[in-house]
Amino acid sequence: MALRPGDGCLIPIPQYPLYTATLAYLSAKPIPYYLNENDHWSLAHSDLVAAVKRAKEAGTPIKALAIINPGNPTGACLPVEAMKQVVQLCYDESLLLLADEVYQANIFDKENKPFVSFKKVLREMDKEVAESVELVSFHSISKGVSGECGRRGGYFEAVNLDAGVMEQIYKMASVNLCPPITGQVSYSPFAFFPSFFASSLVSSSIHDHVACHDKSSNPLSIDNYSARVREWYTLAANRTHLYSEAVVPR
Ligand SMILES: Cc1ncc(COP(=O)(O)O)c(C=O)c1O
């Protein structure tokens, strides 16, 4: 992560504790912004602005804004207006936006409080903002696809990052160890079916089959997991083929 010792990163409170842990590891500074418990854990833009002001007064260089949407541990989904304000703040203050969107398939009230991705919101902003705010969005298979943390599958998508920075990211990723095969297979709906519509069909196929399996008394061993995933893919591929005309780019 491109934070140097002493750099500041805005983080929500309450938070997922690996944020403060990672910042401590990097000797960077957490800049807390507080979510409003009395209003369903909403994010008040004034609280975010106040956190920026406090950090500037303390002489902390603010480099990034981390946001968890849907929230953990709050479960809240941000409304689009609040998301636009976050993107605008990142533009105004030249902040890298780190959008932790790993809970996007775990929504309490889909009708009234749906999940909307930061990439979608960014794309709908003015051209200047849409093409300059740097966004990194995270997703993991451990929450909504197969629900299995141990498979260690996930990915991030970077938008508007400088080509030189991307080169360094690829270099760093290439020297890392990769997740086990089953983890790689499980996140491949997103890699092989890069439209939201198609990848949702694939992951819902996986969901359906995991749900069926859960009812059986026969535990699914790691050995036959890959074989099962291949079956799910065949099914999903048939379904996506049927709908291929309607696929909408993300
Ligand atoms: C908000 C949030 N982000 C990221 C993660 C990391 O997910 P994983 O390491 O299981 O892929 C978690 C896990 O609980 C989380 O709650």
The ligand as a Tripos MOL2 file, in Angstrom:
@<TRIPOS>MOLECULE
LIG
   16    16     1     0     0
SMALL
NO_CHARGES

@<TRIPOS>ATOM
      1 C1        -15.1880   -5.2000    5.8630 C.3       1 LIG1
      2 C2        -14.3140   -6.3690    5.5070 C.ar      1 LIG1
      3 N1        -13.3970   -6.2220    4.5330 N.ar      1 LIG1
      4 C3        -12.5940   -7.2380    4.1700 C.ar      1 LIG1
      5 C4        -12.6780   -8.4700    4.7850 C.ar      1 LIG1
      6 C5        -11.7140   -9.5420    4.3620 C.3       1 LIG1
      7 O1        -12.3600  -10.5910    3.7630 O.3       1 LIG1
      8 P1        -11.6010  -11.9550    3.4250 P.3       1 LIG1
      9 O2        -10.2350  -11.8580    4.0140 O.co2     1 LIG1
     10 O3        -12.4060  -13.0190    4.0680 O.co2     1 LIG1
     11 O4        -11.5760  -12.0560    1.9470 O.co2     1 LIG1
     12 C6        -13.6080   -8.6640    5.7980 C.ar      1 LIG1
     13 C7        -13.7120   -9.9800    6.4860 C.2       1 LIG1
     14 O5        -14.4260  -10.1730    7.4260 O.2       1 LIG1
     15 C8        -14.4560   -7.5920    6.1740 C.ar      1 LIG1
     16 O6        -15.3650   -7.7320    7.1480 O.3       1 LIG1
@<TRIPOS>BOND
     1     1     2 1
     2     2     3 ar
     3     2    15 ar
     4     3     4 ar
     5     4     5 ar
     6     5     6 1
     7     5    12 ar
     8     6     7 1
     9     7     8 1
    10     8     9 2
    11     8    10 1
    12     8    11 1
    13    12    13 1
    14    12    15 ar
    15    13    14 2
    16    15    16 1
@<TRIPOS>SUBSTRUCTURE
     1 LIG1         1 GROUP 0 **** ****
